[in-house]
């Protein structure tokens, strides 16, 4: 909850402002799985007792629960990081067809520069792919307003709405004016099979609806104040969005701007009209040529950034380089690399793996840092859950047996468990090591089913990992503290040489959990 | 209020209270009525990596990031980070690293270096003392407010001496 001042102003991060905006909009339900840079959205929402907030098991689950809430007639929100949205793509694509019954807003946080991510995907493309509207705030104060607007658009046009932010928006703080909460809607569940049962016959009808909706949304995009023309001296003009707008305003305060806050559907008429008012036109955006390719197709002449700027984060210094049409100069900056904390039990787990000279299929979490020196004992990292499944695949072409799949406790529950069932079903032999530090550590220590505590730290049903692993079909399940160096190494050695599917749960709570309480 | 935008770069490594320091300063600027943009990155950086926070305030601020040679002030808590961070400092800008020795000698608890150095910084900014006190009350847990106010004043004395 925001700290209030007498003027009802608060210094909020983009994530806190998104939560505040949703709260003010009468939000009832919020679901997410933690992921930097989006985590604080749900953490902030959970501080409002009136909101039903949850950490879900994974993003697909979170999306579906939030969608269900919207279909039941209450405003709901789903938040994730960019790669999290990939996990939720299945329900997302079809929810564009079903539409909603009360406002449903999807917050997705991209990570240009990959401060804390495994790829640099530009999620704006999802709006074209799913035919859903896309809002792009550039700062926390704007993010709060845009989220409120998104709920209105969602209800008026019967569509989920994508609000896309970036790390720089999520983690920038700005003074934000706090307002009263609107009255939340009362749920009203109605049977409507042609709208909510997507069998081919119904879905064909709904696809027609989606195309018509896209036309209406295009007309909204032409007239909305979110797509704003700021006239300047007319010499140079910028079509831009998100933080690129702020960087340009710093460097070129006198230029003309078309700032796209609703970047999809594209507002072609506004773009054409703006282009006519300036002598030299530039299109400046972070990451992919999302605006650039579309505006090019309109036959408008402009200068875009050199393709070398499609990787990495932009900043104000790069603006003159982009305007000058130059390629990116690579500056080598020596920064301190992150590493596992002193005393972290992952050091011990990986010391044992290194000693065995195992090939380690890794996963997403603090322990991914074990790929770096001095440990250098983790050899793959692709996505959530792949520690278990890549381990299975790696065995297909490898003669050597010393392959170990490694996954964290929260990650195992997120999507490792299906891989373990797959391994048992397909009679895979090998060792899956669950590094159980009893929290979602990398994102700052969030609860998950295995901790037995809710998002509000209240007791709830606790998932027993060892029982789950046995039920999945693991032949052996051992639980051991990795700080018992000899015992841990002995168990690993024994299990790896057996002709069985074994799970070793390396259990020791993260040292940072207790400090938090 | 004039049109000047103040730019301050804070830096150090995870665990030194870099973000707390910029948070105190941000709230003080808020109470003084400025428009604020404060930028930082959470996540992996907290695992002992380099931590950096940019604070800009004025009548109207656009970019949340400070450019090379764009900072009026540099507040650096770790000497090894200094060579990298000093590139942010404007010609003629104030480098608070110069006060780091004095501050470290003055405080008993290394965890208080951040508040003390902010006290030094406060003597250079157009923000009323009352705003700083309110900021400390906002940012710290109740039980830590009195101690941090005391340490902040020590920093102020160092800054004024």
Interface residues (C-beta under 8 A of the other chain):
Chain A: X3 X5 X9 X10 X11 X36 X37 X40 X115 X116 X139 X167 X168 X171 X172 X173 X174 X175 X243 X246 X247 X249 X250 X315 X316 X317 X333 X334 X335 X336 X337 X338 X339 X340 X341 X366 X369 X442 X443 X444
Chain B: X13 X14 X23 X26 X27 X30 X31 X34 X35 X36 X37 X38 X39 X40 X41 X42 X43 X44 X45 X46 X47 X48 X49 X50 X62 X63 X64 X65 X67 X68 X70 X80 X81 X84 X138
